[in-house]
Amino acid sequence: MSSLTALLEEILHDNGYDTTRQGEYILAQKDEVKAAVCPQVIFNLPAFKRFLAEFKEFSGKKILVALEGLSEETAYEVDAEIIIWDQESLENELKRLRVEALVGGSHSSIVDELTATDFPPLVSAALLDDVENASLGDLILRINVTEKELAAEYPHCMAKALQLVPYYVFNYTLKTSTPAAKNILAINAISLRPEKWEELDVIYTLEKEHTKLQPAIKVEDAEEIALAAVIEAHSCIKEYIYEDSQTTLTERRKIVPQKEEIELEYLNLYYVPMWYLKNAADEICLNAHNRKIADFCRSPVDRSAVQL
């Protein structure tokens, strides 16, 4: 939450507003314009009601920041005077700031909702496409192994560190399969090993002290590895029997899907939190998301083909 609050303060400062914090909320002012901001990563209705109660007599604008957005039903119930910013709104604002840094000028900002009736020109879609994709932070799989659990399971651990390991993540569909469901395939950008993922339960910031590792390959290389993994996983051996009056012949053929039968969609670069643990005799890396032992620095522990 502190990272989201800091990001909102930065956006407000860039638009000429002075900010102060009032508990978990932000107060912003520019000349006679005032605003109260309620930051939430996931929308929490009771917390939002507390915000409304606290600022019931507030004469300025009220802003709800809900990164994951609101359901249609919930948004309908929110007072129309409440300004709502979601993840897309903030990412577009970051893009706007990058555009102005590159080419100058003034473009429409989400903060203009507080005051303006005449908006500067909107940033064109073509120009936005030329700007590096902006996001609120790294896409990090949620940590499901706490330090308390580590201490209980590895009592003789001498050293412990949290590292973020990069993965290029793809959706893939095999057009010849029925039904043609999408599957998630992740390529470890250091060990180059493909992994099947079931879900993408992510967070955007990490308060714990950690080290972020950089990919050893580019996304184009990961795409080739992903294609090869899908082809290998969906290849099979079939026997064909040919008989005539005197002989029976058996032929074994390997059936291999073609690249054009595979639809591969790049999702993003994700980071998997890994606990690095060391004792007097050994060292291990524990995937803090799925609790499995991993070895991403050298060759994979399991050398068998990935099961997709």
Secondary structure by P-SEA (a helix, b strand, c coil): caaaaaaaaaaaaaabbbbbbcccbbbbbcccbbbbbbbbccccaaaaaaaaaaacccccbbbbbbcccccaaaaaaccccbbbbcaaaaaaaaaaaaaaaaccccccccccccccccccccccaaaaaaccccccccccccccccaaaaaaacccccbbbbbbbbbbcbbbbccccccbbbbbbbbcccccbbbbbcccccccccccbbbbbbbcccaaaaaaaaaaaaaaaacbbbbbbbbcccbbbbbbbbbbbccccbbbbbccbbbbbbbbbbcccbbbbbcccccccccccccccccccccc
